[in-house]
């Protein structure tokens, strides 16, 4: 494709391939020990415009099984490879991702819609997991155990579990792959990956860079297509020893059931319904600033996004006033224009915002800001603030996954904790207070896998990411992220 005159067109006007310094990153085939061609295709569209950007290969269950064949063939050699060698391969992949940061961000914006600065941040976040696990690959050691038997020596080994299937969502199309894949590869496991059909281009770009990093054939496969067909082939395949999934609780439950017959190791990072609790002793300006971050990053399409804002009554009106002012100042537009918010992913997401707002208003909530679709396009929804939201409103029980903030007052610490915990989800909670005793009490009482105190950003490679209750099983990141991809072998040797 010939380049268009860049002096007359904005970046968003150019075809995606012409926006990239390295157009070779824009792939549209599946990847199984090389690029896999097929005539059956599906369109990937830009959520900001609705325009099709690429037609991507729709692979099949047979292709999914073929990827497992290749991974199983690659497994013995990769598992036996020196940890330093696995580390070096991951490091090459990391260096290439950092080198192509801008192109990867542009691909992400085009298919996912998030603001360009957020996409750049995600590439950095994604690369960080690879860098971290490149080092962790060298650290698992044989552990000695004090023997309880005469004339015996005891050891505990960690060995790679085998082929790992990774199923990733559209909201973080790079980071959710690298967080899983880097840990699996560091542990010695080959991976087969199914990215969301809405954002496959980022995954295929990562496969291109894995190929350039000289990953052995079969080690890293990407299978785009229809999720039920592809993932169903993997849940039924006993050669797939571990399944790692990020997505909705509903689909997580389905995969849990489908994996039962083959007794797979599971890592499920599922839905969230995060409370954001503000006590009267908090730094109110800081709480409002963090509330904006917690609600509107990724246009609210984040399982860590704050959904319910619970504010102690003495500062309730002041918080709502300041929060409304900040929300009104947010800018909305195509991701390439790098505004504060971009479009939502699809019509279903917009319809959910409309349904939650209508339900809350019908039950007595007040609309203070936003409240409808924006004129920029069918998938743009205004940043919205609802106050005085009753406890029986749907938004207080369901994950909104969009730019609608619901605020309600509380009177006592016990009430705040009870309302925060009144959910089947338990991923993250946000707490604002300057009283150290209260922080300790409430943090201990909150039934969430992660608690952010007086801040929003808490995630990163060195921390165990995951939730309680129906927010999932297992942890990703840190040394705990390796556990799902390793088996423990106990060895007892008789020295008599």
C-alpha positions as CSV (number, residue, x, y, z in Angstrom):
1,X,0.0,0.0,0.0
2,X,1.5,3.3,-1.0
3,X,1.9,6.0,1.6
4,X,-0.6,8.9,1.5
5,X,0.6,12.5,1.7
6,X,1.1,13.0,5.4
7,X,1.2,16.7,5.2
8,X,-2.5,16.8,4.1
9,X,-4.0,14.2,6.3
10,X,-4.2,13.6,10.0
11,X,-3.0,10.4,11.5
12,X,-6.5,9.2,12.0
13,X,-7.2,9.7,8.2
14,X,-4.5,7.3,7.1
15,X,-5.1,3.6,6.6
16,X,-3.7,1.8,9.6
17,X,-0.7,0.3,7.7
18,X,0.3,3.8,6.6
19,X,0.3,5.0,10.2
20,X,3.0,2.5,11.2
21,X,6.8,2.9,10.9
22,X,6.9,-0.9,10.5
23,X,3.9,-2.1,8.5
24,X,5.1,-5.7,9.0
25,X,3.6,-5.7,12.4
26,X,0.1,-5.5,10.9
27,X,-0.7,-9.2,10.4
28,X,-4.1,-10.8,9.5
29,X,-3.3,-14.5,9.5
30,X,-3.2,-16.9,12.4
31,X,0.1,-18.0,13.7
32,X,1.1,-21.7,14.3
33,X,4.8,-22.3,13.7
34,X,4.4,-19.6,11.0
35,X,1.6,-17.7,9.4
36,X,-1.5,-19.8,8.7
37,X,-3.6,-18.7,5.7
38,X,-7.4,-19.3,5.2
39,X,-10.0,-17.8,3.0
40,X,-12.6,-17.5,5.8
41,X,-12.2,-14.1,7.3
42,X,-13.9,-11.7,9.8
43,X,-13.7,-7.9,9.9
44,X,-12.0,-5.9,12.6
45,X,-13.5,-2.4,12.9
46,X,-12.4,0.8,14.5
47,X,-14.9,1.6,17.3
48,X,-14.4,5.3,16.8
49,X,-15.6,5.2,13.1
50,X,-17.2,1.8,12.6
51,X,-14.9,1.4,9.6
52,X,-13.4,-2.0,8.9
53,X,-9.6,-1.9,9.2
54,X,-8.6,-5.5,8.5
55,X,-10.0,-8.9,7.5
56,X,-8.5,-11.5,9.9
57,X,-8.3,-15.2,9.4
58,X,-11.1,-17.1,11.1
59,X,-9.3,-20.3,12.2
60,X,-11.2,-23.4,13.3
61,X,-11.2,-26.1,16.0
62,X,-8.9,-28.2,13.7
63,X,-6.4,-25.3,13.7
64,X,-6.7,-25.0,17.5
65,X,-5.9,-28.7,17.8
66,X,-3.0,-28.3,15.4
67,X,-1.6,-25.5,17.6
68,X,-1.7,-27.9,20.5
69,X,0.1,-30.5,18.4
70,X,2.9,-27.9,17.7
71,X,3.0,-26.9,21.3
72,X,3.2,-30.4,22.6
73,X,6.1,-31.1,20.2
74,X,7.9,-28.0,21.4
75,X,7.3,-28.7,25.1
76,X,10.1,-31.2,25.9
77,X,12.9,-29.1,24.4
78,X,11.6,-25.9,25.9
79,X,11.1,-27.4,29.3
80,X,14.7,-28.8,29.2
81,X,16.2,-25.5,28.0
82,X,18.4,-23.8,30.5
83,X,16.6,-21.1,32.5
84,X,19.1,-18.6,31.2
85,X,18.2,-19.4,27.6
86,X,14.5,-19.0,28.3
87,X,15.3,-15.7,30.0
88,X,17.3,-14.5,27.0
89,X,14.5,-15.3,24.6
90,X,12.0,-13.4,26.7
91,X,14.4,-10.5,26.9
92,X,14.7,-10.4,23.1
93,X,10.9,-10.2,22.9
94,X,10.8,-7.5,25.5
95,X,13.4,-5.4,23.6
96,X,11.5,-5.7,20.3
97,X,8.2,-4.6,22.0
98,X,10.0,-1.6,23.5
99,X,11.5,-0.8,20.1
100,X,8.1,-0.9,18.4
101,X,6.1,0.8,21.2
102,X,4.6,3.5,19.1
103,X,3.4,1.1,16.3
104,X,1.9,-1.3,18.9
105,X,0.1,1.6,20.5
106,X,-1.3,2.7,17.2
107,X,-2.6,-0.7,16.3
108,X,-4.2,-0.9,19.7
109,X,-6.0,2.4,19.4
110,X,-7.3,1.5,15.9
111,X,-8.9,-1.7,17.1
112,X,-9.7,-1.0,20.7
113,X,-10.4,2.7,20.7
114,X,-8.6,3.8,23.9
115,X,-6.8,7.1,23.9
116,X,-3.3,7.0,22.5
117,X,-1.5,7.9,25.7
118,X,-3.3,5.1,27.5
119,X,-2.3,2.7,24.7
120,X,1.3,3.7,25.1
121,X,1.0,3.1,28.8
122,X,-0.4,-0.4,28.2
123,X,2.5,-1.3,25.9
124,X,4.9,-0.3,28.7
125,X,2.8,-2.3,31.2
126,X,2.8,-5.3,28.9
127,X,6.5,-5.1,28.3
128,X,7.1,-4.9,32.0
129,X,5.7,-8.4,32.6
130,X,8.1,-9.9,30.0
131,X,11.0,-8.1,31.6
132,X,10.0,-9.3,35.1
133,X,9.5,-12.9,34.0
134,X,12.8,-12.9,32.1
135,X,14.4,-12.6,35.5
136,X,12.0,-14.9,37.3
137,X,12.8,-17.7,34.8
138,X,16.2,-18.0,36.4
139,X,15.0,-18.2,40.0
140,X,12.9,-21.4,40.6
141,X,15.2,-23.7,42.5
142,X,15.1,-27.2,44.0
143,X,14.2,-26.9,47.7
144,X,15.6,-29.1,50.4
145,X,13.2,-30.3,53.1
146,X,14.3,-31.4,56.5
147,X,13.9,-35.2,56.5
148,X,11.5,-37.0,58.9
149,X,12.9,-40.3,57.7
150,X,16.2,-41.9,58.7
151,X,18.7,-42.3,55.9
152,X,16.6,-40.3,53.4
153,X,17.1,-37.0,51.7
154,X,14.0,-35.0,50.6
155,X,13.7,-32.5,47.8
156,X,10.9,-30.5,46.2
157,X,11.2,-29.7,42.5
158,X,9.1,-27.3,40.3
159,X,8.5,-28.5,36.8
160,X,6.6,-27.0,33.9
161,X,3.0,-28.3,33.7
162,X,2.8,-28.5,29.9
163,X,0.7,-26.8,27.2
164,X,-1.0,-23.6,28.4
165,X,-4.1,-22.2,26.7
166,X,-4.5,-18.4,27.2
167,X,-7.8,-16.7,26.4
168,X,-7.6,-12.9,26.5
169,X,-10.1,-10.0,26.4
170,X,-10.4,-6.9,24.2
171,X,-10.0,-4.2,26.9
172,X,-6.2,-4.8,27.4
173,X,-5.3,-6.7,24.2
174,X,-1.5,-6.6,24.8
175,X,-1.0,-6.7,28.5
176,X,-3.4,-9.6,29.2
177,X,-1.3,-11.7,26.8
178,X,2.1,-10.8,28.1
179,X,1.0,-11.2,31.8
180,X,0.0,-14.8,31.1
181,X,2.4,-15.8,28.3
182,X,5.6,-14.4,30.0
183,X,4.9,-16.4,33.1
184,X,4.1,-19.6,31.2
185,X,7.2,-19.3,29.0
186,X,9.4,-18.5,31.9
187,X,8.2,-21.7,33.7
188,X,8.9,-23.8,30.6
189,X,5.4,-24.1,29.1
190,X,4.5,-23.4,25.4
191,X,1.4,-21.3,24.9
192,X,-1.6,-21.3,22.5
193,X,-3.5,-18.0,22.6
194,X,-7.0,-17.0,21.6
195,X,-7.4,-13.2,21.5
196,X,-10.8,-11.5,21.5
197,X,-12.3,-11.3,18.0
198,X,-12.7,-7.6,18.5
199,X,-9.0,-7.0,19.0
200,X,-6.9,-9.7,17.3
201,X,-4.4,-7.3,15.6
202,X,-2.4,-6.6,18.8
203,X,-2.0,-10.3,19.5
204,X,-0.9,-11.0,16.0
205,X,1.7,-8.1,16.2
206,X,3.0,-9.7,19.4
207,X,3.3,-13.0,17.5
208,X,5.3,-11.3,14.7
209,X,7.7,-10.0,17.3
210,X,7.9,-13.4,19.0
211,X,8.9,-14.8,15.6
212,X,11.6,-12.1,15.2
213,X,12.8,-12.9,18.7
214,X,13.5,-16.5,17.4
215,X,11.0,-18.3,19.6
216,X,11.1,-22.0,18.6
217,X,8.3,-23.3,16.3
218,X,5.2,-24.3,18.3
219,X,6.1,-22.3,21.4
220,X,3.8,-19.4,20.8
221,X,0.6,-19.7,18.7
222,X,-2.2,-17.2,18.1
223,X,-5.5,-18.6,16.9
224,X,-8.1,-15.9,16.0
225,X,-11.7,-16.9,15.3
226,X,-14.8,-17.8,17.1
227,X,-14.2,-18.3,20.8
228,X,-16.7,-21.2,21.4
229,X,-15.1,-23.3,18.7
230,X,-11.5,-22.6,19.4
231,X,-11.6,-22.5,23.2
232,X,-14.0,-25.5,23.3
233,X,-11.4,-27.6,21.4
234,X,-8.8,-26.7,24.1
235,X,-11.0,-27.3,27.1
236,X,-11.8,-30.8,25.7
237,X,-8.1,-31.6,25.0
238,X,-6.3,-33.4,27.8
239,X,-3.0,-32.3,26.4
240,X,-3.8,-28.7,27.4
241,X,-2.8,-28.8,31.1
242,X,-3.7,-25.3,32.2
243,X,-6.2,-22.7,31.0
244,X,-5.8,-19.0,31.9
245,X,-8.7,-16.8,31.1
246,X,-9.5,-13.1,31.6
247,X,-13.1,-12.0,31.0
248,X,-16.6,-12.1,32.4
249,X,-17.7,-14.2,35.3
250,X,-20.4,-15.7,33.2
251,X,-17.8,-17.1,30.6
252,X,-15.5,-18.0,33.5
253,X,-18.1,-20.3,35.0
254,X,-18.7,-21.9,31.6
255,X,-15.0,-22.6,31.1
256,X,-14.8,-24.0,34.7
257,X,-17.5,-26.5,33.8
258,X,-16.0,-27.3,30.4
259,X,-12.5,-28.0,31.9
260,X,-13.8,-30.4,34.6
261,X,-13.6,-33.6,32.5
262,X,-9.9,-33.0,31.7
263,X,-9.1,-31.7,35.3
264,X,-7.2,-28.7,34.1
265,X,-5.3,-26.2,36.1
266,X,-7.3,-23.0,36.0
267,X,-6.5,-19.3,36.4
268,X,-9.7,-17.2,36.0
269,X,-9.5,-13.4,36.3
270,X,-13.2,-12.5,36.1
271,X,-15.5,-9.6,36.7
272,X,-15.3,-6.8,39.3
273,X,-17.7,-4.4,41.0
274,X,-15.3,-2.2,42.9
275,X,-16.4,0.0,45.7
276,X,-14.7,3.4,46.2
277,X,-15.1,4.4,49.8
278,X,-14.5,8.0,51.0
279,X,-14.5,8.8,54.7
280,X,-15.0,12.3,56.1
281,X,-11.4,12.3,57.3
282,X,-10.0,11.8,53.8
283,X,-8.1,14.4,51.7
284,X,-11.1,15.3,49.6
285,X,-9.2,16.8,46.7
286,X,-7.1,13.7,46.5
287,X,-10.1,11.5,46.7
288,X,-11.8,13.3,43.8
289,X,-8.7,13.1,41.6
290,X,-8.3,9.4,42.3
291,X,-12.0,8.9,41.7
292,X,-11.6,10.2,38.2
293,X,-8.8,7.8,37.5
294,X,-10.6,4.9,39.1
295,X,-13.8,5.4,37.1
296,X,-12.8,6.8,33.7
297,X,-9.5,5.1,32.7
298,X,-10.0,3.0,29.6
299,X,-13.3,4.8,29.3
300,X,-14.5,2.8,32.3
301,X,-14.0,-0.5,30.5
302,X,-11.8,-2.1,33.1
303,X,-12.5,-4.8,35.7
304,X,-10.7,-2.6,38.2
305,X,-12.9,0.3,37.4
306,X,-14.7,1.8,40.4
307,X,-18.5,1.1,40.1
308,X,-20.0,2.3,43.4
309,X,-18.9,5.4,45.1
310,X,-19.8,5.4,48.8
311,X,-19.1,8.7,50.5
312,X,-19.6,9.5,54.2
313,X,-22.4,12.0,54.7
314,X,-20.5,15.0,56.2
315,X,-18.5,15.3,53.0
316,X,-21.0,13.9,50.5
317,X,-22.2,17.1,48.9
318,X,-18.7,18.5,48.7
319,X,-17.5,15.4,47.0
320,X,-20.4,15.2,44.5
321,X,-19.9,18.9,43.6
322,X,-16.1,18.5,43.0
323,X,-16.5,15.2,41.2
324,X,-19.1,16.7,38.9
325,X,-16.8,19.6,38.0
326,X,-14.0,17.2,37.2
327,X,-16.3,15.0,35.1
328,X,-17.6,18.0,33.1
329,X,-14.0,18.9,32.2
330,X,-13.3,15.5,30.7
331,X,-12.8,15.4,26.9
332,X,-14.3,12.7,24.6
333,X,-13.1,11.8,21.2
334,X,-11.4,9.2,18.9
335,X,-8.4,7.5,20.5
336,X,-6.1,8.9,17.8
337,X,-6.9,12.4,19.1
338,X,-5.8,11.3,22.6
339,X,-8.7,12.8,24.5
340,X,-9.5,11.7,28.1
341,X,-12.1,9.1,26.9
342,X,-12.6,7.2,23.7
343,X,-15.5,5.2,22.3
344,X,-16.9,2.1,24.0
345,X,-16.1,-1.2,22.3
346,X,-19.5,-2.1,20.9
347,X,-23.2,-1.4,20.9
348,X,-23.9,-3.9,23.7
349,X,-21.6,-1.8,25.9
350,X,-23.4,1.4,25.1
351,X,-26.8,-0.2,25.7
352,X,-25.7,-1.3,29.1
353,X,-24.8,2.3,30.1
354,X,-28.3,3.4,28.9
355,X,-30.0,0.7,30.8
356,X,-28.2,1.4,34.1
357,X,-28.8,5.1,33.9
358,X,-32.5,4.7,33.1
359,X,-33.0,2.2,35.9
360,X,-31.2,4.4,38.4
361,X,-33.2,7.5,37.5
362,X,-36.5,5.5,37.6
363,X,-35.6,4.5,41.2
364,X,-34.8,8.1,42.4
365,X,-31.2,8.9,41.5
366,X,-30.3,12.3,40.2
367,X,-28.4,12.9,37.0
368,X,-25.7,15.6,37.5
369,X,-23.5,15.2,34.4
370,X,-23.7,13.4,31.0
371,X,-26.3,10.8,30.7
372,X,-26.4,9.9,27.0
373,X,-24.7,9.1,23.8
374,X,-22.4,11.7,22.3
375,X,-22.8,13.2,18.9
376,X,-19.3,12.1,17.8
377,X,-20.5,8.6,17.0
378,X,-22.8,5.7,18.0
379,X,-20.3,4.2,20.4
380,X,-19.4,7.4,22.2
381,X,-21.1,7.7,25.6
382,X,-20.7,10.8,27.7
383,X,-18.9,10.6,31.1
384,X,-21.8,10.5,33.5
385,X,-22.5,11.1,37.2
386,X,-25.5,9.8,39.1
387,X,-25.9,10.9,42.7
388,X,-28.3,9.7,45.5
389,X,-28.3,6.3,43.8
390,X,-30.5,3.8,45.8
391,X,-29.1,0.5,46.9
392,X,-31.6,-1.4,44.7
393,X,-30.5,0.2,41.5
394,X,-29.0,-2.2,39.0
395,X,-25.8,-0.2,38.8
396,X,-25.2,-0.9,42.5
397,X,-25.3,-4.7,41.9
398,X,-23.9,-5.1,38.4
399,X,-20.7,-4.3,36.7
400,X,-21.3,-1.3,34.4
401,X,-18.0,-1.5,32.4
402,X,-18.4,2.1,31.1
403,X,-18.1,5.8,32.0
404,X,-21.1,6.0,34.5
405,X,-20.3,6.8,38.1
406,X,-22.9,6.1,40.8
407,X,-22.6,7.9,44.2
408,X,-24.5,7.3,47.4
409,X,-24.0,8.4,51.0
410,X,-23.3,6.4,54.1
411,X,-23.4,7.2,57.8
412,X,-21.1,4.7,59.7
413,X,-18.0,2.7,59.0
414,X,-19.9,-0.6,59.5
415,X,-22.5,0.5,56.9
416,X,-19.7,1.3,54.4
417,X,-18.1,-2.1,54.9
418,X,-21.4,-4.0,54.7
419,X,-22.4,-2.2,51.5
420,X,-19.0,-2.6,49.9
421,X,-19.0,-6.4,50.6
422,X,-22.6,-6.9,49.4
423,X,-21.5,-8.3,46.0
424,X,-20.6,-11.6,44.5
425,X,-17.4,-10.0,43.2
426,X,-14.2,-9.4,45.1
427,X,-11.5,-8.1,42.9
428,X,-10.5,-4.6,44.1
429,X,-11.7,-2.0,46.6
430,X,-10.6,1.6,46.9
431,X,-10.4,3.3,50.3
432,X,-9.8,6.9,51.2
433,X,-9.1,7.9,54.8
434,X,-6.3,9.5,56.8
435,X,-7.0,7.6,60.0
436,X,-4.4,4.8,60.2
437,X,-6.6,2.8,62.6
438,X,-9.6,3.0,60.3
439,X,-7.5,2.1,57.3
440,X,-6.4,-1.0,59.1
441,X,-9.9,-2.0,60.3
442,X,-11.6,-1.4,56.9
443,X,-8.8,-3.0,54.9
444,X,-9.0,-6.2,57.0
445,X,-12.8,-6.2,56.7
446,X,-13.1,-5.7,52.9
447,X,-13.6,-9.0,51.1
448,X,-11.5,-8.2,48.1
449,X,-8.2,-9.6,46.7
450,X,-6.7,-6.1,46.3
451,X,-7.2,-2.9,48.3
452,X,-6.0,0.5,47.1
453,X,-5.6,3.0,50.0
454,X,-5.5,6.7,49.0
455,X,-4.5,5.9,45.5
456,X,-5.8,4.1,42.3
457,X,-2.9,2.5,40.5
458,X,-1.8,-0.7,42.3
459,X,-1.1,-3.2,39.6
460,X,2.2,-4.2,38.0
461,X,4.5,-7.2,37.4
462,X,5.7,-7.6,41.0
463,X,2.2,-7.9,42.6
464,X,-0.2,-10.9,42.8
465,X,-3.2,-9.7,40.7
466,X,-6.5,-11.5,41.4
467,X,-9.7,-11.6,43.4
468,X,-11.9,-13.4,45.8
469,X,-15.4,-14.9,45.5
470,X,-16.6,-14.9,41.9
471,X,-13.9,-12.5,40.7
472,X,-11.7,-15.5,39.9
473,X,-9.3,-18.2,40.9
474,X,-5.5,-17.9,41.2
475,X,-3.1,-15.0,40.9
476,X,-1.2,-13.4,38.0
477,X,2.0,-11.5,38.3
478,X,4.9,-11.8,40.8
479,X,6.3,-15.2,41.7
480,X,2.7,-16.4,42.3
481,X,2.0,-16.0,38.6
482,X,4.4,-18.9,38.0
483,X,2.5,-21.3,40.2
484,X,-0.3,-22.2,37.8
485,X,2.3,-23.2,35.2
486,X,4.4,-25.5,37.4
487,X,3.9,-28.8,39.1
488,X,5.5,-29.7,42.4
489,X,7.4,-33.0,42.4
490,X,8.6,-34.4,45.7
491,X,11.7,-36.6,45.6
492,X,12.7,-38.9,48.5
493,X,16.1,-40.6,48.1
494,X,17.3,-43.4,50.3
495,X,21.0,-43.0,51.2
496,X,21.2,-46.1,53.4
